[in-house]
Amino acid sequence: MAKYIINVTFCVEQSYVAAWKNWLNQYFLPSIDGSFHHAKNMRVMTHVEPGINNFSVQHEVDDFHSLTLWKQNYEEQMKAELFKRFGQHVLTFTTFLELL
């Protein structure tokens, strides 16, 4: 069983949801496939701002080193790609979780 979860939250303007989902399935998920376990894509049901949809992608990792690998090899590249494609219409942040 994995000890850690990398949770990537995306805040997506309503008019960009379809394009973001395409990016998620064609770019992001394939780029992490094989590096992390059991990626799950979920809609966050709490609405903070009107017109904004929130999503969470969670993937399991076995050790703390994998969290460091995520920060070094994936996080900044993902943010740059998102900004290039969507500007300020899709925002993201990452949370590292430890299973207790």
VENWO-V759901 format. One record per residue. N is the residue number from 1. RES is the residue in one letter. SS is DSSP state (H for helix, E for strand, - for the rest). D_CENTER is the distance of its C-alpha to the mean C-alpha in Angstrom with 1 decimal. Layout:
# VENWO-V759901
((N/RES/SS/D_CENTER) (N/RES/SS/D_CENTER))
This chain:
# VENWO-V759901
((1/M/-/20.9) (2/A/-/17.9) (3/K/-/18.3) (4/Y/E/14.9) (5/I/E/11.4) (6/I/E/8.2) (7/N/E/6.3) (8/V/E/3.2) (9/T/E/5.3) (10/F/E/6.2) (11/C/E/10.0) (12/V/E/11.7) (13/E/E/15.4) (14/Q/H/17.2) (15/S/H/18.8) (16/Y/H/15.7) (17/V/H/13.9) (18/A/H/15.7) (19/A/H/15.0) (20/W/H/11.2) (21/K/H/11.4) (22/N/H/13.5) (23/W/H/11.3) (24/L/H/8.5) (25/N/H/11.4) (26/Q/H/13.5) (27/Y/H/11.5) (28/F/H/8.0) (29/L/H/8.8) (30/P/H/12.3) (31/S/H/11.5) (32/I/H/10.2) (33/D/E/12.8) (34/G/-/15.6) (35/S/-/14.0) (36/F/E/12.3) (37/H/E/13.6) (38/H/E/13.1) (39/A/E/9.6) (40/K/E/9.6) (41/N/E/8.3) (42/M/E/10.0) (43/R/E/11.5) (44/V/E/12.2) (45/M/-/16.0) (46/T/-/16.9) (47/H/-/17.6) (48/V/-/18.0) (49/E/-/19.1) (50/P/-/20.9) (51/G/-/19.5) (52/I/E/15.8) (53/N/E/13.5) (54/N/E/10.6) (55/F/E/7.9) (56/S/E/6.0) (57/V/E/4.5) (58/Q/E/6.9) (59/H/E/8.9) (60/E/E/12.3) (61/V/E/14.2) (62/D/-/17.9) (63/D/-/18.7) (64/F/H/18.0) (65/H/H/18.5) (66/S/H/15.3) (67/L/H/13.4) (68/T/H/15.5) (69/L/H/14.8) (70/W/H/11.0) (71/K/H/12.2) (72/Q/H/14.9) (73/N/H/13.8) (74/Y/H/10.2) (75/E/H/8.8) (76/E/H/11.7) (77/Q/H/11.9) (78/M/H/8.5) (79/K/H/9.6) (80/A/H/13.0) (81/E/H/12.3) (82/L/H/10.6) (83/F/H/13.7) (84/K/H/16.0) (85/R/H/15.2) (86/F/H/14.7) (87/G/H/16.1) (88/Q/H/15.8) (89/H/H/15.0) (90/V/E/11.2) (91/L/E/10.1) (92/T/E/7.2) (93/F/E/7.6) (94/T/E/7.0) (95/T/E/9.5) (96/F/E/11.4) (97/L/E/13.5) (98/E/E/16.7) (99/L/-/18.3) (100/L/-/21.9))
